[in-house]
Amino acid sequence: MLDSIIANILSSIDKSSFGIQEKIFFFKELAYLIDGGVSLMEAIQIVYDSTDNYAIKEIATTIKSHINNGKPVSYALSRLLDYFDDADITIVKSGEKTGNFAQVLKSLAYEYSYINTIKNKYQ
């Protein structure tokens, strides 16, 4: 009972800490692994294993589940609206349809890095 309460508190803290840095990490790691010849499922598992962030683990678990059911990554992201917006989902979908999935993920990581840099300059 106490363990589940603590787990719920920690997960809500991690969900609120999922921001630009975590998106950059997620998109960049996935892109480089896939570009390096690692399968999508293996790449997602590696991302899952390489972090202690509950939100990223939840994202990876959800994506793997949907992929196992024959759904694309964009579909899985559309079920994770606490973490990804419509623009992320649409861009990922375009990468899936054009065969440029890894390149699109790299572009998303770059775009969020650029936004973060500009944001930090003005704060």
Residue, then its C-alpha position, 0 to 999 in steps of 0.5 A: m500500500l505504502d509502496s504504491i503511494i510512493a510510486n504514484i508520488l514519484s511518477s507525478i513528479d517525473k511527469s511534471s519534470f518531462g520537458i525540453q531536455e527530456k524530449i531532446f534526449f528521447f528524440k536524439e537517442l532514438a534517432y542515433l540508434i535507429d540510424g546506426g542500424v538498431s531495430l526500433m524495438e531494440a532502440i526503445q528498449i535501450v532508451y528505457d534501460s538508459t534512464d531513471n526518468y519515470a516519464i521516459k520509461e512510461i513513454a518507452t513502455t507505451i510505444k513498445s506496447h503499441i508497436n507490438n499491436g501493429k501501430p506506428v510510433s506516431y499512434a503511440l505518441s498520440r496516446l501520450l498527450d501529457y508529453f507530446d503535442d500535435a506538432d510532434i505527432t504530425i512530424v513523426k507521422s511524416g517521417e514514418k510515411t516518407g521513410n525518413f524516420a531517423q532524420v525526422l527524429k534528429s530534426l525534432a531533437y535539433e529544433y528543441s535544442y535550438i528553442n531551448t538555447i534561445k529560451n535560455k538566452y532571454q531568461 
